[in-house]
């Protein structure tokens, strides 16, 4: 399946031509959210977190620029190993969500800080089974806690954001059981960094990275 951009953006960009995306054409849906009031107690050891927030190209692209993140790997979470292939997941029938496994140093960035980036920059948590131009259960927003502590922090933050009425619509992001993470195909890894001029990246994902840099300078790394 080929990633898509909106029809209006495609017409504005011009198929087959040199693509120049101006700020007015790029999709920037970032919203500054409050700092979490509940944080995870750090053991000092590296931790892993899994986030699903639409196309994994952009999710990986954003988290790879967060200070304290050791690695970010695109993959599939929520279904079985036998269906963890891109073409199969793209049918929307596998239970998988396109997701990113983030390994981070909790002495440099807390899980709660990653959640703040997620809810502010990475995904629109009010969308149900879609993000931007991409539709299907594989593009749902979901968190897959790797520990009871992560689950507690995530639930508390969703409750905090809901009580503050940060968004115009209810938060649709759900906590799901982590049944296994399966790395995506090699051509999906670091796609944003390797294909910076892809129209989909320029329109949908580059604004997220720019928003991270602008809104969270203390968490930004080049």
C-alpha positions in Angstrom: 0.0 0.0 0.0 1.3 3.5 -0.9 1.1 6.2 1.7 -1.1 9.0 0.6 -1.5 12.7 1.2 -4.8 14.7 0.9 -6.1 15.4 -2.6 -5.8 19.1 -2.1 -2.2 18.8 -1.0 -1.4 16.5 -3.9 -2.8 19.0 -6.4 -0.9 21.8 -4.6 2.3 19.9 -4.6 2.1 18.7 -8.2 2.7 15.1 -9.1 5.9 14.4 -10.9 7.3 17.9 -10.2 9.9 19.1 -7.8 8.2 19.2 -4.5 8.4 22.3 -2.3 6.2 22.3 0.7 5.5 25.7 2.3 4.3 26.0 5.9 0.8 26.8 4.6 0.7 23.4 2.8 2.4 21.3 5.5 0.1 19.6 8.1 0.9 20.9 11.6 -1.6 19.7 14.2 0.7 19.9 17.2 -0.9 21.2 20.4 1.0 22.1 23.6 -0.2 19.9 26.5 0.6 20.4 30.2 3.4 18.6 31.9 2.3 15.3 33.5 1.7 15.5 37.2 2.5 11.8 37.7 5.9 10.4 36.7 7.5 7.0 36.8 10.1 6.4 39.5 13.4 5.7 37.6 15.5 2.7 38.4 18.3 4.1 36.4 18.3 1.3 33.9 17.3 1.6 30.2 13.6 1.1 29.6 11.4 0.3 26.7 8.1 1.9 25.6 5.8 1.2 22.7 3.7 3.8 21.0 1.2 3.5 18.2 0.1 6.8 16.6 -0.6 6.4 12.9 2.1 5.8 10.3 5.2 4.6 12.0 7.4 6.7 9.7 6.5 9.9 11.6 6.4 8.3 15.0 9.9 6.9 14.7 11.0 10.2 13.1 9.9 12.3 16.1 11.2 10.0 18.8 14.6 9.6 17.2 15.0 13.4 17.9 14.1 13.2 21.6 17.1 13.6 23.9 17.6 10.4 26.0 16.1 8.1 23.4 18.6 5.4 22.6 16.8 3.8 19.7 13.4 3.9 17.9 12.3 0.9 15.8 9.2 0.7 13.6 7.1 -2.4 13.9 3.8 -4.0 14.5 2.1 -4.6 17.9 -1.2 -6.1 18.9 -1.4 -9.2 16.7 0.4 -12.4 16.1 3.9 -13.0 14.6 2.3 -14.8 11.6 0.6 -11.6 10.4 3.3 -9.1 11.2 4.1 -8.2 7.6 3.3 -4.8 6.1 1.0 -5.9 3.3 -1.0 -8.1 5.7 -1.2 -5.5 8.5 -2.4 -3.0 5.9 -5.6 -5.0 5.5 -6.6 -3.7 8.9 -7.7 -7.2 10.0 -4.7 -8.5 12.0 -5.1 -6.6 15.3 -1.7 -5.1 14.7 -1.1 -1.4 15.0 1.9 0.3 13.3 4.0 1.1 16.3 7.4 2.2 17.4 9.5 0.6 20.1 11.4 3.3 22.0 14.4 2.4 24.2 15.3 5.3 26.4 17.5 6.4 29.3 15.2 7.3 32.2 18.0 9.5 33.7 17.7 11.8 30.7 14.0 11.5 29.8 11.1 10.1 31.8 8.3 7.9 30.4 5.9 10.7 31.3 8.0 13.1 29.2 7.7 10.7 26.2 3.9 10.7 26.7 3.8 14.4 26.7 5.7 14.5 23.3 3.3 11.8 22.0 0.1 13.6 23.0 1.4 17.0 21.8 3.4 16.3 18.7 3.2 12.6 17.5 -0.5 11.9 17.2 -4.0 13.4 17.4 -5.4 11.3 20.2 -9.0 12.2 19.3 -9.0 10.3 16.0 -10.4 6.8 15.9 -8.6 4.3 13.7 -7.0 7.0 11.6 -4.3 9.7 11.6 -4.2 12.3 8.9 -4.9 10.7 5.5 -4.4 7.1 6.8 -7.4 5.1 7.8 -7.8 1.7 9.4 -7.3 -0.1 12.7 -3.6 -0.3 12.0 -3.4 3.5 12.4 -5.1 3.7 15.7 -3.5 5.6 18.6 -2.6 3.2 21.4 -0.1 2.8 24.2 1.3 -0.6 25.1 2.7 -0.3 28.6 5.7 -2.5 29.4 5.2 -2.4 33.1 2.5 -1.7 35.8 4.3 1.6 36.4 4.0 2.7 32.8 0.4 1.8 32.8 -0.2 3.8 35.9 1.5 6.9 34.5 -0.3 6.6 31.2 -3.7 6.3 32.8 -3.0 9.2 35.1 -1.9 11.4 32.2 -4.9 10.6 30.0 -7.1 11.4 32.9 -5.2 14.7 33.5 -5.6 15.7 29.8 -9.2 14.8 29.7 -10.0 16.7 32.9 -8.2 19.8 31.5 -10.2 19.6 28.2 -7.1 20.1 26.2 -8.7 18.7 23.0 -12.0 19.6 21.4 -13.0 16.0 21.3 -12.6 13.0 23.7 -9.3 11.2 23.8 -9.6 7.9 21.9 -6.1 6.6 22.8 -6.4 3.3 24.7 -4.0 1.2 26.7 -3.6 -2.2 25.2 -1.9 -5.4 26.3 1.5 -5.8 24.8 1.4 -9.2 23.0 4.8 -8.9 21.3 6.6 -6.4 19.2 7.6 -7.4 15.7 10.1 -5.2 13.8 8.9 -3.9 10.4 10.7 -4.5 7.2 14.1 -2.9 6.6 12.8 -0.4 4.1 10.5 1.1 6.8 13.3 1.7 9.3 14.4 5.3 9.5 12.3 6.0 6.5 11.9 9.7 7.3 15.7 10.2 7.7 16.4 8.3 4.4 13.6 9.9 2.4 13.4 13.5 3.6 11.9 14.8 0.3 9.1 12.2 0.1 5.9 14.2 -0.3 4.1 12.2 2.4 7.0 12.9 4.8 7.1 16.6 3.9 3.4 17.1 4.3 2.5 14.8 7.3 5.7 14.1 9.3 8.3 16.9 8.9 5.9 19.4 10.7 5.9 17.0 13.7 9.7 17.1 14.0 9.7 20.9 13.6 7.0 21.2 16.3 9.1 19.0 18.6 12.1 21.3 18.1 10.0 24.4 18.6 7.9 23.3 21.5 10.2 21.1 23.4 13.7 22.7 23.1 14.9 21.0 26.3 14.1 17.6 24.9 15.4 18.2 21.3 18.4 16.7 19.8 19.5 17.1 16.2 
